[in-house]
């Protein structure tokens, strides 16, 4: 692996917060910042999901149903891949890995997974990370 391909944890966290700023309402970004001031996230996940052709919007909608309140979650962001018209990127920040695992058992999350599963063609890159640093506004 070349130096250009090494995952820069600091850069990823900074990019996630910047992406949140672009995609979320200002009140949601402020709530995220306040929550992160009280407890630092200890687990992060970035993954690419590829929808069946023409199903990206439906998959994004399915993935975000029932995910509005997940204990221990700071950020659950679904974004469209700029280079692949069928791909999504999912960015998550959690208090810890156990909170992420527990979220998968929530009935609302199980329903979202069941609704999204038939729309998925495959998966791309996936990276787990521990947030190491971030800038504060």
GROMACS elastic network, one bead per residue, 0.5 to 0.9 nm:
[ bonds ]
;  ai    aj funct       b0    kb
    1     4     6  0.80591   500
    1     5     6  0.61539   500
    1     6     6  0.70736   500
    2     5     6  0.54221   500
    2     6     6  0.68654   500
    3     6     6  0.54201   500
    3     7     6  0.89405   500
    4     7     6  0.83923   500
    5     8     6  0.87405   500
    7    10     6  0.89065   500
    7    11     6  0.82590   500
    7    12     6  0.78028   500
    7   127     6  0.86351   500
    7   129     6  0.89549   500
    8    11     6  0.51813   500
    8    12     6  0.61754   500
    8    13     6  0.87795   500
    9    12     6  0.50365   500
    9    13     6  0.62516   500
    9    14     6  0.85446   500
    9   129     6  0.68263   500
    9   130     6  0.73059   500
    9   131     6  0.62183   500
    9   132     6  0.63458   500
    9   133     6  0.78018   500
   10    13     6  0.53293   500
   10    14     6  0.61804   500
   10    15     6  0.85426   500
   10   131     6  0.69054   500
   10   132     6  0.59442   500
   10   133     6  0.53706   500
   10   134     6  0.64332   500
   11    14     6  0.50795   500
   11    15     6  0.59787   500
   11    16     6  0.85185   500
   11   133     6  0.87562   500
   11   134     6  0.85104   500
   12    16     6  0.60502   500
   12    17     6  0.86483   500
   12    46     6  0.88924   500
   12   131     6  0.83683   500
   13    16     6  0.50468   500
   13    17     6  0.62748   500
   13    18     6  0.85475   500
   13    44     6  0.85667   500
   13    93     6  0.89416   500
   13   131     6  0.64187   500
   13   132     6  0.80906   500
   13   133     6  0.74236   500
   13   134     6  0.64510   500
   14    17     6  0.53150   500
   14    18     6  0.61922   500
   14    19     6  0.86106   500
   14   133     6  0.83379   500
   14   134     6  0.60589   500
   14   135     6  0.71612   500
   15    19     6  0.59835   500
   15    20     6  0.84641   500
   16    20     6  0.60639   500
   16    21     6  0.85438   500
   16    75     6  0.88214   500
   16    77     6  0.85957   500
   16    91     6  0.70822   500
   16    92     6  0.86429   500
   16    93     6  0.89990   500
   17    21     6  0.62152   500
   17    22     6  0.87904   500
   17    29     6  0.82851   500
   17    32     6  0.89985   500
   17    33     6  0.89282   500
   17    75     6  0.89872   500
   17   134     6  0.88069   500
   18    22     6  0.64739   500
   18    23     6  0.88410   500
   19    22     6  0.50949   500
   19    23     6  0.61762   500
   19    24     6  0.82550   500
   19    77     6  0.85087   500
   19    79     6  0.87107   500
   20    23     6  0.52110   500
   20    24     6  0.54346   500
   20    25     6  0.85922   500
   20    28     6  0.86690   500
   20    29     6  0.65828   500
   20    32     6  0.89997   500
   20    75     6  0.81650   500
   20    77     6  0.72705   500
   21    24     6  0.57475   500
   21    25     6  0.74952   500
   21    26     6  0.71458   500
   21    28     6  0.87970   500
   21    29     6  0.60809   500
   22    25     6  0.81197   500
   23    77     6  0.84160   500
   23    79     6  0.83630   500
   24    27     6  0.80471   500
   24    28     6  0.60537   500
   24    29     6  0.62601   500
   24    77     6  0.88455   500
   25    28     6  0.53477   500
   25    29     6  0.64384   500
   25    30     6  0.87746   500
   26    29     6  0.50757   500
   26    30     6  0.61405   500
   26    31     6  0.85934   500
   27    30     6  0.51105   500
   27    31     6  0.61749   500
   27    32     6  0.86214   500
   28    31     6  0.50034   500
   28    32     6  0.61456   500
   28    33     6  0.86221   500
   29    32     6  0.50159   500
   29    33     6  0.62206   500
   29    34     6  0.86767   500
   30    33     6  0.50041   500
   30    34     6  0.61431   500
   30    35     6  0.85399   500
   31    34     6  0.51033   500
   31    35     6  0.60838   500
   31    36     6  0.85102   500
   32    35     6  0.51612   500
   32    36     6  0.61208   500
   32    37     6  0.86356   500
   32    74     6  0.61363   500
   32    75     6  0.72172   500
   33    36     6  0.51035   500
   33    37     6  0.62049   500
   33    38     6  0.89368   500
   33    74     6  0.88953   500
   33   136     6  0.83660   500
   33   137     6  0.88399   500
   34    37     6  0.50812   500
   34    38     6  0.66608   500
   34    39     6  0.89815   500
   35    38     6  0.53929   500
   35    39     6  0.63955   500
   35    40     6  0.82069   500
   35    74     6  0.70533   500
   36    39     6  0.52004   500
   36    40     6  0.53038   500
   36    41     6  0.68307   500
   36    74     6  0.72076   500
   37    40     6  0.67405   500
   39    42     6  0.89732   500
   39    95     6  0.73165   500
   40    94     6  0.87553   500
   40    95     6  0.68004   500
   40   131     6  0.83823   500
   41    44     6  0.75797   500
   41    72     6  0.86213   500
   41    73     6  0.84945   500
   41    74     6  0.73294   500
   41    93     6  0.62236   500
   41    94     6  0.52853   500
   41    96     6  0.66123   500
   41   130     6  0.79219   500
   41   131     6  0.66631   500
   42    93     6  0.78272   500
   42    94     6  0.63814   500
   42    95     6  0.52199   500
   42    97     6  0.75615   500
   42   129     6  0.83811   500
   42   130     6  0.54236   500
   42   131     6  0.59949   500
   42   132     6  0.84295   500
   43    92     6  0.83169   500
   43    93     6  0.60261   500
   43    94     6  0.51794   500
   43    95     6  0.62239   500
   43    97     6  0.55519   500
   43   100     6  0.82827   500
   43   128     6  0.73344   500
   43   129     6  0.60218   500
   43   131     6  0.65080   500
   44    91     6  0.76084   500
   44    92     6  0.55536   500
   44    94     6  0.61142   500
   44    95     6  0.87320   500
   44    96     6  0.81153   500
   44    97     6  0.80507   500
   44   127     6  0.82443   500
   44   128     6  0.56520   500
   44   130     6  0.58303   500
   44   131     6  0.65837   500
   45    90     6  0.78298   500
   45    91     6  0.58803   500
   45    92     6  0.51225   500
   45    93     6  0.66501   500
   45    94     6  0.85272   500
   45   126     6  0.73896   500
   45   127     6  0.57833   500
   45   129     6  0.62113   500
   45   130     6  0.86913   500
   46    89     6  0.70273   500
   46    90     6  0.56961   500
   46    92     6  0.64254   500
   46    93     6  0.89694   500
   46   125     6  0.80448   500
   46   126     6  0.56922   500
   46   127     6  0.52952   500
   46   128     6  0.65050   500
   46   129     6  0.82936   500
   47    88     6  0.82959   500
   47    89     6  0.56320   500
   47    90     6  0.52816   500
   47    91     6  0.66900   500
   47    92     6  0.88774   500
   47   123     6  0.78742   500
   47   124     6  0.69424   500
   47   125     6  0.56760   500
   47   127     6  0.63034   500
   47   128     6  0.85306   500
   48    81     6  0.84323   500
   48    87     6  0.67315   500
   48    88     6  0.56269   500
   48    90     6  0.62928   500
   48    91     6  0.89585   500
   48   122     6  0.88661   500
   48   123     6  0.58446   500
   48   125     6  0.54491   500
   48   126     6  0.63345   500
   49    86     6  0.85315   500
   49    87     6  0.56880   500
   49    88     6  0.52304   500
   49    89     6  0.62966   500
   49    90     6  0.75575   500
   49   120     6  0.72226   500
   49   121     6  0.80091   500
   49   122     6  0.62130   500
   49   124     6  0.59406   500
   49   125     6  0.82630   500
   50    53     6  0.86854   500
   50    56     6  0.76307   500
   50    84     6  0.85619   500
   50    85     6  0.89789   500
   50    86     6  0.56015   500
   50    88     6  0.61979   500
   50    89     6  0.87491   500
   50   119     6  0.87581   500
   50   120     6  0.60294   500
   50   121     6  0.55408   500
   50   122     6  0.51017   500
   50   123     6  0.55758   500
   50   124     6  0.70521   500
   51    54     6  0.75444   500
   51    55     6  0.56491   500
   51    56     6  0.52156   500
   51    57     6  0.87898   500
   51    58     6  0.87972   500
   51    59     6  0.66286   500
   51    85     6  0.89688   500
   51    86     6  0.51851   500
   51    87     6  0.59692   500
   51    88     6  0.76701   500
   51   119     6  0.56409   500
   51   122     6  0.68914   500
   51   123     6  0.86598   500
   52    55     6  0.54600   500
   52    56     6  0.71881   500
   52    59     6  0.88919   500
   52    86     6  0.67304   500
   52    87     6  0.89296   500
   52   118     6  0.85563   500
   52   119     6  0.56319   500
   52   120     6  0.56066   500
   52   122     6  0.81392   500
   53    56     6  0.73612   500
   53    85     6  0.81933   500
   53    86     6  0.59024   500
   53   119     6  0.88694   500
   53   121     6  0.81258   500
   54    57     6  0.77980   500
   54    58     6  0.85743   500
   54    85     6  0.80314   500
   54    86     6  0.66172   500
   55    58     6  0.52853   500
   55    59     6  0.60678   500
   55    60     6  0.86305   500
   55    86     6  0.70166   500
   55   119     6  0.63094   500
   55   120     6  0.83090   500
   56    59     6  0.50965   500
   56    60     6  0.61306   500
   56    61     6  0.86164   500
   56    80     6  0.80421   500
   56    85     6  0.74802   500
   56    86     6  0.52342   500
   56    87     6  0.66205   500
   56    88     6  0.71614   500
   56   119     6  0.79910   500
   56   120     6  0.87401   500
   57    60     6  0.50981   500
   57    61     6  0.61942   500
   57    62     6  0.86144   500
   57    80     6  0.86774   500
   57    86     6  0.87053   500
   58    61     6  0.51112   500
   58    62     6  0.61497   500
   58    63     6  0.86418   500
   58   116     6  0.79959   500
   58   119     6  0.76715   500
   59    62     6  0.50184   500
   59    63     6  0.60870   500
   59    64     6  0.86805   500
   59    88     6  0.86271   500
   59   115     6  0.82679   500
   59   116     6  0.54950   500
   59   117     6  0.84157   500
   59   118     6  0.89682   500
   59   119     6  0.59924   500
   59   120     6  0.73988   500
   60    63     6  0.51927   500
   60    64     6  0.63932   500
   60    65     6  0.88768   500
   60    78     6  0.65321   500
   60    79     6  0.79397   500
   60    80     6  0.84210   500
   60    88     6  0.74214   500
   60   116     6  0.82175   500
   61    64     6  0.54016   500
   61    65     6  0.64140   500
   61   112     6  0.89445   500
   61   116     6  0.85023   500
   62    65     6  0.54005   500
   62    66     6  0.86763   500
   62   111     6  0.87921   500
   62   112     6  0.54731   500
   62   113     6  0.75345   500
   62   114     6  0.87619   500
   62   115     6  0.59501   500
   62   116     6  0.52759   500
   63    66     6  0.80828   500
   63    67     6  0.75412   500
   63    78     6  0.78649   500
   63   109     6  0.82464   500
   63   112     6  0.54807   500
   63   113     6  0.67334   500
   63   115     6  0.80228   500
   63   116     6  0.62481   500
   64    67     6  0.53666   500
   64    68     6  0.72933   500
   64    76     6  0.83107   500
   64    77     6  0.84393   500
   64    78     6  0.75815   500
   64   109     6  0.87836   500
   64   112     6  0.71865   500
   65    68     6  0.73696   500
   65   108     6  0.75018   500
   65   109     6  0.77155   500
   65   111     6  0.82251   500
   65   112     6  0.57558   500
   66    69     6  0.73552   500
   66    70     6  0.86666   500
   66   107     6  0.84641   500
   66   109     6  0.58208   500
   66   110     6  0.88272   500
   66   111     6  0.76884   500
   66   112     6  0.65096   500
   67    70     6  0.62175   500
   67    76     6  0.77327   500
   67   103     6  0.88951   500
   67   108     6  0.69343   500
   67   109     6  0.61796   500
   67   112     6  0.79486   500
   68    76     6  0.83445   500
   69    73     6  0.77633   500
   70    73     6  0.56008   500
   70    74     6  0.87632   500
   70    99     6  0.84616   500
   70   100     6  0.86036   500
   70   102     6  0.89532   500
   70   103     6  0.61277   500
   70   106     6  0.81660   500
   70   109     6  0.86902   500
   71    74     6  0.87412   500
   71    94     6  0.87706   500
   71    95     6  0.88303   500
   71    99     6  0.68512   500
   71   100     6  0.86472   500
   71   102     6  0.85417   500
   71   103     6  0.72850   500
   72    93     6  0.86204   500
   72    94     6  0.55025   500
   72    95     6  0.50733   500
   72    96     6  0.73927   500
   72    98     6  0.89561   500
   72    99     6  0.54336   500
   72   100     6  0.74412   500
   72   103     6  0.85460   500
   73    76     6  0.71766   500
   73    92     6  0.75586   500
   73    93     6  0.60696   500
   73    95     6  0.64707   500
   73    96     6  0.87998   500
   73    99     6  0.73783   500
   73   100     6  0.74490   500
   73   103     6  0.86857   500
   74    92     6  0.74705   500
   74    93     6  0.52587   500
   74    94     6  0.56071   500
   74    95     6  0.73704   500
   75    91     6  0.72623   500
   75    92     6  0.51870   500
   75    94     6  0.72102   500
   76    90     6  0.71140   500
   76    91     6  0.58532   500
   76    93     6  0.68375   500
   76    94     6  0.89167   500
   77    89     6  0.79643   500
   77    90     6  0.56166   500
   77    91     6  0.50966   500
   77    92     6  0.64224   500
   78    88     6  0.66099   500
   78    89     6  0.57504   500
   78    91     6  0.65586   500
   78    92     6  0.89027   500
   79    87     6  0.87688   500
   79    88     6  0.55367   500
   79    89     6  0.51705   500
   79    90     6  0.64674   500
   79    91     6  0.81964   500
   80    83     6  0.88916   500
   80    84     6  0.82861   500
   80    85     6  0.77140   500
   80    86     6  0.81910   500
   80    87     6  0.63619   500
   80    89     6  0.62736   500
   80    90     6  0.89756   500
   81    84     6  0.55433   500
   81    85     6  0.67265   500
   81    86     6  0.76953   500
   81    87     6  0.53410   500
   81    88     6  0.52409   500
   81    89     6  0.63395   500
   82    85     6  0.70628   500
   82    87     6  0.83988   500
   82    88     6  0.89571   500
   83    87     6  0.82544   500
   84    87     6  0.53738   500
   84    88     6  0.83250   500
   85    88     6  0.85139   500
   86   121     6  0.89923   500
   87   123     6  0.87539   500
   87   124     6  0.86216   500
   92   100     6  0.88289   500
   93    96     6  0.84134   500
   93   100     6  0.87076   500
   93   131     6  0.84520   500
   94    97     6  0.69182   500
   94    98     6  0.87859   500
   94    99     6  0.65847   500
   94   100     6  0.63729   500
   95    98     6  0.82872   500
   95    99     6  0.65190   500
   95   100     6  0.81866   500
   96    99     6  0.55119   500
   96   100     6  0.68230   500
   96   130     6  0.88846   500
   97   100     6  0.51579   500
   97   101     6  0.62891   500
   97   102     6  0.86681   500
   98   102     6  0.60441   500
   98   103     6  0.85841   500
   99   102     6  0.50439   500
   99   103     6  0.62095   500
   99   104     6  0.89850   500
  100   103     6  0.51954   500
  100   104     6  0.68927   500
  101   104     6  0.55303   500
  101   105     6  0.74885   500
  102   105     6  0.55902   500
  102   106     6  0.71764   500
  103   106     6  0.53600   500
  103   107     6  0.89384   500
  103   109     6  0.68943   500
  103   110     6  0.88996   500
  104   107     6  0.82912   500
  104   108     6  0.89827   500
  104   109     6  0.59863   500
  104   110     6  0.65197   500
  104   113     6  0.88271   500
  105   108     6  0.85419   500
  105   109     6  0.69833   500
  105   110     6  0.64635   500
  106   109     6  0.52557   500
  106   110     6  0.61298   500
  106   111     6  0.86421   500
  107   111     6  0.61407   500
  107   112     6  0.86655   500
  108   111     6  0.51249   500
  108   112     6  0.63147   500
  108   113     6  0.87170   500
  109   113     6  0.61498   500
  109   114     6  0.85547   500
  110   113     6  0.50936   500
  110   114     6  0.61520   500
  110   115     6  0.86253   500
  111   114     6  0.50669   500
  111   115     6  0.61454   500
  111   116     6  0.85650   500
  112   115     6  0.51276   500
  112   116     6  0.60601   500
  112   117     6  0.84807   500
  113   116     6  0.51121   500
  113   117     6  0.58314   500
  114   117     6  0.54060   500
  114   118     6  0.76928   500
  115   118     6  0.69113   500
  115   119     6  0.79423   500
  116   119     6  0.53898   500
  116   120     6  0.67130   500
  117   120     6  0.54821   500
  117   121     6  0.88084   500
  118   121     6  0.81813   500
  120   123     6  0.80246   500
  123   126     6  0.81598   500
  129   132     6  0.87149   500
  131   134     6  0.79187   500
